[in-house]
Amino acid sequence: MGVRAQTQLQEDKENGVSTIPLLTSFKMGRFNLSHRIVMPPLTRQRSYNNIPQPHAALYYSQRTTKGGLLITEATVVSESARGYKDTPGIWSKEQVEAWKPIVDAVHAKGGIFFCQIWHVGRASTYEYQPNGQAPVSSTSKQLMPQVLANATEPAKFSPPRRLRTDEIPLVINDFRVAARNAIEAGFDGVEIHGAHGYLLDQFMKDHINDRTDHYGGSLENRCRFALELVEAVANEIGADRVGIRLSPFATYLDSGDSNPTALGVYMAESLNKYGIVYCHMVEPRMKTAEESLECAETLLPMRKAFKGAFIVAGGYDKEDGNKAISENRTDLVAFGRLFLANPDLPRRFELDAPLTKHNRSTYCLSDPVVGYTDYSFLENTA
């Protein structure tokens, strides 16, 4: 067992707290977490016309525990950052105001709430873009049709336009403003979405990035955009309120890389200079968004390289998560589908209670209740 985890387990044992590794406390920068179970970003597509809705307050508060960390569904930073129907935004005053009661509902139950800020890049179509323009990306290569979430027919994407070098600061500014808006809405911090084949990943991954300027070619150049963005957001709201999500091994949305371990380690080491509070990485076994595959690759080199709090995600169950904590392979573990279907997941883990199975067919319904706030609790109280 790692020294940090061992010390915390001993302290909690002396204080009469459960010694299940996932249920031990953890200090994440300025935030005192009561357990290691994180609710990760889960796109739900119920924010009609990109405006967060009142039903989201119930959804998030159902999954809130005192001292628990929750991260919002991916939230777009600008009108041109959109690529999916009814995903929330945080670029307008109306959106900021709509988020406030949702954040208040989480804080009322003692939760720590981060907003994941997002630009889809080429994973978009003309219909989502202002004036029907082309989506922007690191490249002009079109993304091939993909089956997304619970859809049956492959989604088609419009040909993107390569982002000009002089436009990159404008996109970085969109993230900076979104981060400031998130703090105004009451969020405790933001998570920059740098994973799963979206805009930042489109720059980082060499299977996509075919640029010849100083944002393409070498590993350092490909990561430049993401790191400049992290610096801008950290300068705007404070590094102690900033996290990032990365998926160096994932191939989702045609986002493979020829050396994902080198990419992950380079990013982990580079992020240290900005002092951000956490790095949230997706396990190599999650090559795609849905299926877990056995593989020899590991996040351990990134865990060792990054000096802040480390969060892992991707195919975890209770036993696997406890083992990851006890072996000091991570500080925190994100449970997506389990948290979706079990709003009281930490309590179920504590009591070793049965878990409800998620229903994939209701992931992205537009219904404000079905597959959203109607998953059952162990008791009849939320």
C-alpha positions as a Markdown table, in Angstrom:
| # | Residue | x | y | z |
|---|---|---|---|---|
| 1 | Met | 0.0 | 0.0 | 0.0 |
| 2 | Gly | 1.2 | 3.5 | -0.8 |
| 3 | Val | 2.4 | 5.7 | 2.0 |
| 4 | Arg | -0.2 | 8.4 | 1.4 |
| 5 | Ala | -3.1 | 6.0 | 1.4 |
| 6 | Gln | -1.7 | 4.0 | 4.3 |
| 7 | Thr | -1.3 | 7.1 | 6.5 |
| 8 | Gln | -4.9 | 8.3 | 5.7 |
| 9 | Leu | -6.3 | 4.8 | 6.4 |
| 10 | Gln | -4.6 | 4.7 | 9.8 |
| 11 | Glu | -5.8 | 8.2 | 10.7 |
| 12 | Asp | -9.4 | 7.4 | 9.7 |
| 13 | Lys | -9.2 | 4.1 | 11.7 |
| 14 | Glu | -8.1 | 6.0 | 14.8 |
| 15 | Asn | -11.0 | 8.5 | 14.3 |
| 16 | Gly | -13.5 | 5.7 | 14.0 |
| 17 | Val | -14.1 | 6.1 | 10.3 |
| 18 | Ser | -14.7 | 3.2 | 7.9 |
| 19 | Thr | -11.4 | 1.8 | 6.6 |
| 20 | Ile | -12.8 | 0.8 | 3.2 |
| 21 | Pro | -10.2 | 2.6 | 1.0 |
| 22 | Leu | -12.8 | 4.3 | -1.2 |
| 23 | Leu | -14.5 | 5.7 | 1.9 |
| 24 | Thr | -11.4 | 7.3 | 3.4 |
| 25 | Ser | -11.1 | 11.1 | 3.5 |
| 26 | Phe | -8.8 | 13.0 | 1.2 |
| 27 | Lys | -7.5 | 16.6 | 1.0 |
| 28 | Met | -7.6 | 17.7 | -2.7 |
| 29 | Gly | -5.9 | 21.0 | -2.6 |
| 30 | Arg | -8.2 | 23.4 | -0.7 |
| 31 | Phe | -11.0 | 20.9 | -0.7 |
| 32 | Asn | -11.6 | 18.4 | 2.1 |
| 33 | Leu | -13.2 | 15.3 | 0.6 |
| 34 | Ser | -15.0 | 12.8 | 2.8 |
| 35 | His | -14.4 | 9.9 | 0.5 |
| 36 | Arg | -12.6 | 9.0 | -2.8 |
| 37 | Ile | -15.7 | 8.3 | -5.0 |
| 38 | Val | -16.1 | 10.8 | -7.7 |
| 39 | Met | -19.1 | 11.4 | -10.0 |
| 40 | Pro | -17.5 | 12.1 | -13.4 |
| 41 | Pro | -18.9 | 14.1 | -16.4 |
| 42 | Leu | -21.9 | 12.2 | -18.0 |
| 43 | Thr | -23.5 | 13.8 | -21.0 |
| 44 | Arg | -27.3 | 13.7 | -20.5 |
| 45 | Gln | -28.7 | 16.0 | -23.2 |
| 46 | Arg | -31.5 | 17.4 | -21.1 |
| 47 | Ser | -30.5 | 21.1 | -21.2 |
| 48 | Tyr | -33.0 | 22.4 | -23.7 |
| 49 | Asn | -31.6 | 25.0 | -26.1 |
| 50 | Asn | -28.3 | 24.7 | -24.2 |
| 51 | Ile | -29.9 | 26.2 | -21.0 |
| 52 | Pro | -29.4 | 24.1 | -17.8 |
| 53 | Gln | -32.9 | 23.1 | -16.5 |
| 54 | Pro | -34.4 | 22.9 | -13.0 |
| 55 | His | -34.5 | 19.1 | -13.2 |
| 56 | Ala | -30.7 | 19.1 | -13.2 |
| 57 | Ala | -30.8 | 20.4 | -9.6 |
| 58 | Leu | -32.6 | 17.2 | -8.5 |
| 59 | Tyr | -30.4 | 15.0 | -10.6 |
| 60 | Tyr | -27.1 | 16.3 | -9.2 |
| 61 | Ser | -28.3 | 16.8 | -5.6 |
| 62 | Gln | -29.5 | 13.2 | -5.6 |
| 63 | Arg | -25.9 | 12.1 | -6.2 |
| 64 | Thr | -24.4 | 14.5 | -3.7 |
| 65 | Thr | -22.9 | 13.5 | -0.4 |
| 66 | Lys | -21.2 | 15.8 | 2.1 |
| 67 | Gly | -17.6 | 16.2 | 1.1 |
| 68 | Gly | -18.2 | 14.3 | -2.2 |
| 69 | Leu | -16.8 | 15.6 | -5.5 |
| 70 | Leu | -19.1 | 15.9 | -8.5 |
| 71 | Ile | -18.2 | 17.0 | -12.0 |
| 72 | Thr | -20.9 | 18.3 | -14.3 |
| 73 | Glu | -21.7 | 16.9 | -17.7 |
| 74 | Ala | -19.6 | 18.4 | -20.5 |
| 75 | Thr | -20.6 | 22.1 | -20.7 |
| 76 | Val | -19.9 | 24.1 | -23.9 |
| 77 | Val | -17.8 | 27.2 | -23.8 |
| 78 | Ser | -19.3 | 29.0 | -26.8 |
| 79 | Glu | -22.0 | 28.8 | -29.5 |
| 80 | Ser | -19.4 | 27.4 | -31.9 |
| 81 | Ala | -18.2 | 24.8 | -29.4 |
| 82 | Arg | -21.4 | 22.8 | -29.7 |
| 83 | Gly | -21.9 | 19.4 | -31.4 |
| 84 | Tyr | -24.8 | 17.7 | -29.7 |
| 85 | Lys | -28.4 | 18.4 | -29.0 |
| 86 | Asp | -29.4 | 20.0 | -25.6 |
| 87 | Thr | -26.0 | 20.0 | -23.9 |
| 88 | Pro | -25.6 | 22.8 | -21.4 |
| 89 | Gly | -23.6 | 25.9 | -22.0 |
| 90 | Ile | -21.9 | 28.5 | -19.8 |
| 91 | Trp | -21.1 | 31.3 | -22.2 |
| 92 | Ser | -24.2 | 33.5 | -21.7 |
| 93 | Lys | -25.6 | 35.4 | -18.7 |
| 94 | Glu | -28.8 | 33.3 | -19.0 |
| 95 | Gln | -26.9 | 30.1 | -18.7 |
| 96 | Val | -24.9 | 31.3 | -15.7 |
| 97 | Glu | -28.2 | 32.3 | -13.9 |
| 98 | Ala | -29.7 | 28.9 | -14.8 |
| 99 | Trp | -26.7 | 27.1 | -13.3 |
| 100 | Lys | -26.9 | 28.9 | -9.9 |
| 101 | Pro | -29.8 | 27.0 | -8.4 |
| 102 | Ile | -28.3 | 23.7 | -9.5 |
| 103 | Val | -25.0 | 24.6 | -7.9 |
| 104 | Asp | -26.9 | 25.7 | -4.8 |
| 105 | Ala | -28.7 | 22.4 | -4.6 |
| 106 | Val | -25.3 | 20.5 | -4.5 |
| 107 | His | -23.8 | 22.9 | -2.0 |
| 108 | Ala | -26.9 | 22.6 | 0.3 |
| 109 | Lys | -25.9 | 19.0 | 0.8 |
| 110 | Gly | -22.2 | 19.7 | 1.3 |
| 111 | Gly | -20.9 | 18.6 | -2.1 |
| 112 | Ile | -17.9 | 20.0 | -4.0 |
| 113 | Phe | -19.0 | 20.8 | -7.6 |
| 114 | Phe | -16.7 | 21.3 | -10.6 |
| 115 | Cys | -18.0 | 22.3 | -14.1 |
| 116 | Gln | -16.4 | 20.5 | -17.0 |
| 117 | Ile | -15.8 | 23.0 | -19.8 |
| 118 | Trp | -15.8 | 21.7 | -23.4 |
| 119 | His | -15.3 | 22.4 | -27.1 |
| 120 | Val | -16.2 | 19.5 | -29.4 |
| 121 | Gly | -14.0 | 20.7 | -32.3 |
| 122 | Arg | -14.7 | 18.7 | -35.5 |
| 123 | Ala | -17.3 | 16.5 | -33.7 |
| 124 | Ser | -20.0 | 18.8 | -35.0 |
| 125 | Thr | -22.1 | 19.7 | -38.0 |
| 126 | Tyr | -23.1 | 22.9 | -39.8 |
| 127 | Glu | -26.5 | 22.9 | -38.0 |
| 128 | Tyr | -24.8 | 23.5 | -34.6 |
| 129 | Gln | -22.5 | 26.2 | -35.8 |
| 130 | Pro | -23.3 | 29.9 | -35.9 |
| 131 | Asn | -24.5 | 30.9 | -39.5 |
| 132 | Gly | -24.0 | 27.3 | -40.6 |
| 133 | Gln | -20.2 | 27.7 | -40.7 |
| 134 | Ala | -17.7 | 24.8 | -40.7 |
| 135 | Pro | -16.7 | 23.4 | -37.3 |
| 136 | Val | -13.1 | 24.2 | -36.3 |
| 137 | Ser | -10.3 | 21.7 | -35.5 |
| 138 | Ser | -6.6 | 21.1 | -35.6 |
| 139 | Thr | -7.1 | 19.7 | -39.0 |
| 140 | Ser | -9.4 | 19.8 | -42.1 |
| 141 | Lys | -9.8 | 16.0 | -42.0 |
| 142 | Gln | -13.4 | 15.1 | -41.7 |
| 143 | Leu | -14.5 | 12.8 | -38.8 |
| 144 | Met | -16.0 | 9.6 | -40.2 |
| 145 | Pro | -19.6 | 8.6 | -39.1 |
| 146 | Gln | -19.7 | 7.3 | -35.5 |
| 147 | Val | -22.4 | 5.5 | -33.4 |
| 148 | Leu | -22.8 | 7.7 | -30.3 |
| 149 | Ala | -24.3 | 6.9 | -26.9 |
| 150 | Asn | -27.6 | 5.1 | -27.3 |
| 151 | Ala | -28.1 | 6.0 | -30.9 |
| 152 | Thr | -28.8 | 3.3 | -33.5 |
| 153 | Glu | -27.7 | 5.1 | -36.6 |
| 154 | Pro | -24.2 | 6.5 | -37.0 |
| 155 | Ala | -23.9 | 10.2 | -36.5 |
| 156 | Lys | -22.4 | 12.2 | -39.4 |
| 157 | Phe | -20.1 | 15.1 | -39.1 |
| 158 | Ser | -19.4 | 18.1 | -41.3 |
| 159 | Pro | -16.0 | 18.7 | -42.8 |
| 160 | Pro | -14.0 | 20.9 | -40.3 |
| 161 | Arg | -12.0 | 24.0 | -41.0 |
| 162 | Arg | -8.4 | 24.1 | -39.7 |
| 163 | Leu | -8.1 | 26.6 | -36.9 |
| 164 | Arg | -5.8 | 29.4 | -37.9 |
| 165 | Thr | -2.8 | 30.2 | -35.6 |
| 166 | Asp | -4.2 | 33.7 | -34.9 |
| 167 | Glu | -7.6 | 32.2 | -33.9 |
| 168 | Ile | -6.2 | 29.9 | -31.2 |
| 169 | Pro | -6.0 | 32.7 | -28.6 |
| 170 | Leu | -9.7 | 33.4 | -29.3 |
| 171 | Val | -10.7 | 29.8 | -28.4 |
| 172 | Ile | -8.5 | 30.0 | -25.3 |
| 173 | Asn | -10.3 | 33.1 | -24.3 |
| 174 | Asp | -13.7 | 31.3 | -24.7 |
| 175 | Phe | -12.4 | 28.8 | -22.1 |
| 176 | Arg | -11.1 | 31.6 | -19.9 |
| 177 | Val | -14.5 | 33.4 | -19.9 |
| 178 | Ala | -16.4 | 30.1 | -19.4 |
| 179 | Ala | -14.2 | 29.4 | -16.3 |
| 180 | Arg | -14.9 | 32.9 | -14.9 |
| 181 | Asn | -18.6 | 32.3 | -15.6 |
| 182 | Ala | -18.5 | 29.0 | -13.8 |
| 183 | Ile | -17.1 | 30.7 | -10.7 |
| 184 | Glu | -19.8 | 33.4 | -11.0 |
| 185 | Ala | -22.4 | 30.6 | -11.1 |
| 186 | Gly | -21.0 | 29.3 | -7.8 |
| 187 | Phe | -19.0 | 26.3 | -8.9 |
| 188 | Asp | -16.0 | 25.4 | -6.8 |
| 189 | Gly | -13.8 | 24.9 | -9.9 |
| 190 | Val | -13.7 | 23.8 | -13.5 |
| 191 | Glu | -12.4 | 20.7 | -15.3 |
| 192 | Ile | -11.0 | 21.3 | -18.7 |
| 193 | His | -12.2 | 18.7 | -21.2 |
| 194 | Gly | -9.0 | 17.4 | -22.9 |
| 195 | Ala | -10.2 | 13.9 | -23.6 |
| 196 | His | -12.2 | 11.6 | -26.0 |
| 197 | Gly | -11.4 | 13.1 | -29.4 |
| 198 | Tyr | -12.7 | 16.6 | -28.7 |
| 199 | Leu | -10.9 | 19.8 | -29.6 |
| 200 | Leu | -7.9 | 19.7 | -27.2 |
| 201 | Asp | -7.5 | 16.0 | -28.0 |
| 202 | Gln | -7.6 | 16.8 | -31.7 |
| 203 | Phe | -4.5 | 18.9 | -31.2 |
| 204 | Met | -2.7 | 16.5 | -28.9 |
| 205 | Lys | -3.2 | 13.2 | -30.9 |
| 206 | Asp | -0.9 | 12.6 | -33.9 |
| 207 | His | -3.5 | 10.6 | -35.7 |
| 208 | Ile | -5.5 | 13.8 | -36.1 |
| 209 | Asn | -3.2 | 16.7 | -35.9 |
| 210 | Asp | -1.5 | 17.2 | -39.2 |
| 211 | Arg | -0.4 | 20.9 | -38.7 |
| 212 | Thr | 2.9 | 22.3 | -39.8 |
| 213 | Asp | 2.9 | 25.4 | -37.5 |
| 214 | His | 4.1 | 25.5 | -33.9 |
| 215 | Tyr | 0.9 | 23.7 | -32.8 |
| 216 | Gly | 1.7 | 20.6 | -34.8 |
| 217 | Gly | 4.4 | 18.0 | -35.5 |
| 218 | Ser | 6.4 | 17.3 | -32.3 |
| 219 | Leu | 4.8 | 16.2 | -29.1 |
| 220 | Glu | 5.6 | 19.5 | -27.5 |
| 221 | Asn | 4.0 | 21.4 | -30.3 |
| 222 | Arg | 0.8 | 19.2 | -30.3 |
| 223 | Cys | 0.4 | 19.8 | -26.5 |
| 224 | Arg | 1.1 | 23.5 | -26.7 |
| 225 | Phe | -2.6 | 24.5 | -27.2 |
| 226 | Ala | -3.8 | 22.5 | -24.3 |
| 227 | Leu | -1.1 | 23.9 | -22.0 |
| 228 | Glu | -1.6 | 27.5 | -23.0 |
| 229 | Leu | -5.3 | 27.0 | -22.3 |
| 230 | Val | -4.6 | 25.5 | -18.9 |
| 231 | Glu | -2.4 | 28.4 | -18.1 |
| 232 | Ala | -5.0 | 31.0 | -19.1 |
| 233 | Val | -7.8 | 29.3 | -17.1 |
| 234 | Ala | -5.5 | 28.9 | -14.1 |
| 235 | Asn | -4.5 | 32.6 | -14.3 |
| 236 | Glu | -8.2 | 33.6 | -14.5 |
| 237 | Ile | -9.7 | 31.6 | -11.6 |
| 238 | Gly | -6.7 | 30.2 | -9.7 |
| 239 | Ala | -4.9 | 27.0 | -10.3 |
| 240 | Asp | -6.3 | 25.5 | -7.1 |
| 241 | Arg | -9.7 | 25.6 | -8.8 |
| 242 | Val | -8.6 | 23.9 | -12.1 |
| 243 | Gly | -8.6 | 20.3 | -13.1 |
| 244 | Ile | -8.2 | 18.6 | -16.5 |
| 245 | Arg | -9.5 | 15.4 | -18.0 |
| 246 | Leu | -7.2 | 13.5 | -20.4 |
| 247 | Ser | -7.5 | 10.2 | -22.3 |
| 248 | Pro | -4.2 | 9.5 | -24.0 |
| 249 | Phe | -5.0 | 5.9 | -24.8 |
| 250 | Ala | -8.5 | 6.4 | -26.1 |
| 251 | Thr | -9.4 | 6.0 | -29.8 |
| 252 | Tyr | -12.9 | 7.5 | -29.4 |
| 253 | Leu | -13.8 | 9.8 | -32.4 |
| 254 | Asp | -10.8 | 8.5 | -34.3 |
| 255 | Ser | -8.4 | 10.0 | -31.8 |
| 256 | Gly | -5.6 | 7.5 | -31.6 |
| 257 | Asp | -1.9 | 8.4 | -30.9 |
| 258 | Ser | 1.2 | 6.5 | -31.9 |
| 259 | Asn | 2.7 | 6.8 | -28.4 |
| 260 | Pro | 0.0 | 7.4 | -25.8 |
| 261 | Thr | 2.2 | 6.7 | -22.8 |
| 262 | Ala | 4.7 | 9.4 | -23.9 |
| 263 | Leu | 1.8 | 11.8 | -24.5 |
| 264 | Gly | 0.3 | 11.1 | -21.1 |
| 265 | Val | 3.6 | 11.5 | -19.2 |
| 266 | Tyr | 4.5 | 14.6 | -21.1 |
| 267 | Met | 1.2 | 16.2 | -20.2 |
| 268 | Ala | 1.3 | 15.1 | -16.6 |
| 269 | Glu | 4.8 | 16.5 | -16.1 |
| 270 | Ser | 4.0 | 19.7 | -18.0 |
| 271 | Leu | 0.9 | 20.3 | -15.9 |
| 272 | Asn | 2.9 | 20.5 | -12.7 |
| 273 | Lys | 4.3 | 23.9 | -13.6 |
| 274 | Tyr | 0.8 | 25.4 | -13.4 |
| 275 | Gly | 0.0 | 23.8 | -10.0 |
| 276 | Ile | -3.5 | 22.7 | -11.0 |
| 277 | Val | -5.5 | 20.8 | -8.4 |
| 278 | Tyr | -6.1 | 17.5 | -10.2 |
| 279 | Cys | -5.5 | 15.4 | -13.3 |
| 280 | His | -8.4 | 13.1 | -14.3 |
| 281 | Met | -7.3 | 10.3 | -16.6 |
| 282 | Val | -9.2 | 7.6 | -18.4 |
| 283 | Glu | -7.8 | 4.1 | -18.1 |
| 284 | Pro | -6.1 | 2.5 | -21.2 |
| 285 | Arg | -8.6 | -0.4 | -21.1 |
| 286 | Met | -11.3 | 2.1 | -22.2 |
| 287 | Lys | -10.1 | 2.4 | -25.8 |
| 288 | Thr | -13.6 | 3.3 | -26.9 |
| 289 | Ala | -16.4 | 5.1 | -24.9 |
| 290 | Glu | -18.3 | 1.9 | -24.0 |
| 291 | Glu | -16.2 | -1.3 | -24.0 |
| 292 | Ser | -13.5 | -2.3 | -21.5 |
| 293 | Leu | -10.6 | -4.2 | -23.0 |
| 294 | Glu | -7.7 | -6.1 | -21.3 |
| 295 | Cys | -4.4 | -4.4 | -22.0 |
| 296 | Ala | -0.8 | -4.2 | -20.7 |
| 297 | Glu | -0.7 | -0.4 | -20.6 |
| 298 | Thr | -1.2 | 1.5 | -17.4 |
| 299 | Leu | -1.7 | 5.0 | -16.0 |
| 300 | Leu | 1.0 | 4.4 | -13.4 |
| 301 | Pro | 3.7 | 6.5 | -15.2 |
| 302 | Met | 1.3 | 9.5 | -15.3 |
| 303 | Arg | 0.3 | 8.9 | -11.7 |
| 304 | Lys | 4.0 | 9.1 | -10.7 |
| 305 | Ala | 4.7 | 12.1 | -12.9 |
| 306 | Phe | 1.8 | 14.3 | -11.7 |
| 307 | Lys | 2.2 | 16.1 | -8.4 |
| 308 | Gly | -1.4 | 17.1 | -7.7 |
| 309 | Ala | -4.4 | 14.9 | -7.0 |
| 310 | Phe | -4.9 | 12.0 | -9.4 |
| 311 | Ile | -8.3 | 10.7 | -10.5 |
| 312 | Val | -8.8 | 7.6 | -12.6 |
| 313 | Ala | -11.9 | 6.6 | -14.6 |
| 314 | Gly | -12.9 | 3.8 | -16.8 |
| 315 | Gly | -14.6 | 0.5 | -16.0 |
| 316 | Tyr | -14.1 | 0.5 | -12.3 |
| 317 | Asp | -16.2 | -1.4 | -9.8 |
| 318 | Lys | -16.0 | -1.3 | -6.0 |
| 319 | Glu | -13.3 | -4.0 | -5.6 |
| 320 | Asp | -11.2 | -2.6 | -8.4 |
| 321 | Gly | -11.5 | 1.0 | -7.0 |
| 322 | Asn | -10.5 | -0.1 | -3.5 |
| 323 | Lys | -7.5 | -1.9 | -4.8 |
| 324 | Ala | -6.4 | 1.1 | -6.9 |
| 325 | Ile | -6.6 | 3.3 | -3.7 |
| 326 | Ser | -4.9 | 0.8 | -1.4 |
| 327 | Glu | -2.0 | 0.3 | -3.9 |
| 328 | Asn | -1.6 | 4.1 | -4.3 |
| 329 | Arg | -2.3 | 4.0 | -8.0 |
| 330 | Thr | -4.7 | 6.9 | -7.6 |
| 331 | Asp | -6.1 | 9.3 | -5.1 |
| 332 | Leu | -9.7 | 9.2 | -6.3 |
| 333 | Val | -11.8 | 7.0 | -8.5 |
| 334 | Ala | -14.6 | 8.1 | -10.8 |
| 335 | Phe | -17.6 | 5.8 | -11.4 |
| 336 | Gly | -19.8 | 6.9 | -14.3 |
| 337 | Arg | -22.4 | 4.3 | -15.1 |
| 338 | Leu | -22.6 | 3.1 | -11.5 |
| 339 | Phe | -23.2 | 6.6 | -10.2 |
| 340 | Leu | -25.8 | 7.2 | -12.9 |
| 341 | Ala | -27.8 | 4.2 | -11.9 |
| 342 | Asn | -27.1 | 4.4 | -8.1 |
| 343 | Pro | -27.5 | 8.0 | -6.9 |
| 344 | Asp | -26.6 | 6.8 | -3.4 |
| 345 | Leu | -23.5 | 5.0 | -4.6 |
| 346 | Pro | -21.2 | 5.8 | -1.6 |
| 347 | Arg | -23.8 | 4.5 | 0.8 |
| 348 | Arg | -24.2 | 1.3 | -1.2 |
| 349 | Phe | -20.5 | 0.8 | -1.2 |
| 350 | Glu | -20.4 | 1.3 | 2.6 |
| 351 | Leu | -23.2 | -1.2 | 3.2 |
| 352 | Asp | -22.1 | -3.6 | 0.5 |
| 353 | Ala | -25.6 | -3.2 | -0.9 |
| 354 | Pro | -26.7 | -4.5 | -4.3 |
| 355 | Leu | -26.3 | -2.1 | -7.2 |
| 356 | Thr | -28.9 | -1.1 | -9.8 |
| 357 | Lys | -27.9 | -1.8 | -13.4 |
| 358 | His | -27.8 | 1.2 | -15.7 |
| 359 | Asn | -30.1 | 1.4 | -18.7 |
| 360 | Arg | -28.1 | 2.5 | -21.8 |
| 361 | Ser | -31.2 | 3.1 | -23.8 |
| 362 | Thr | -32.2 | 6.0 | -21.6 |
| 363 | Tyr | -28.8 | 7.7 | -21.3 |
| 364 | Cys | -29.6 | 10.6 | -23.6 |
| 365 | Leu | -33.4 | 10.8 | -23.7 |
| 366 | Ser | -34.7 | 14.3 | -23.5 |
| 367 | Asp | -37.1 | 13.3 | -20.7 |
| 368 | Pro | -36.6 | 15.3 | -17.5 |
| 369 | Val | -37.3 | 12.2 | -15.4 |
| 370 | Val | -36.9 | 8.9 | -17.2 |
| 371 | Gly | -33.4 | 7.5 | -17.0 |
| 372 | Tyr | -32.4 | 10.7 | -15.1 |
| 373 | Thr | -34.0 | 11.3 | -11.7 |
| 374 | Asp | -36.0 | 8.0 | -11.4 |
| 375 | Tyr | -33.2 | 5.6 | -10.4 |
| 376 | Ser | -34.0 | 4.2 | -7.0 |
| 377 | Phe | -32.4 | 4.7 | -3.6 |
| 378 | Leu | -31.8 | 2.1 | -0.9 |
| 379 | Glu | -34.4 | 4.0 | 1.1 |
| 380 | Asn | -37.3 | 6.1 | -0.1 |
| 381 | Thr | -35.4 | 9.4 | 0.7 |
| 382 | Ala | -33.1 | 11.3 | -1.6 |
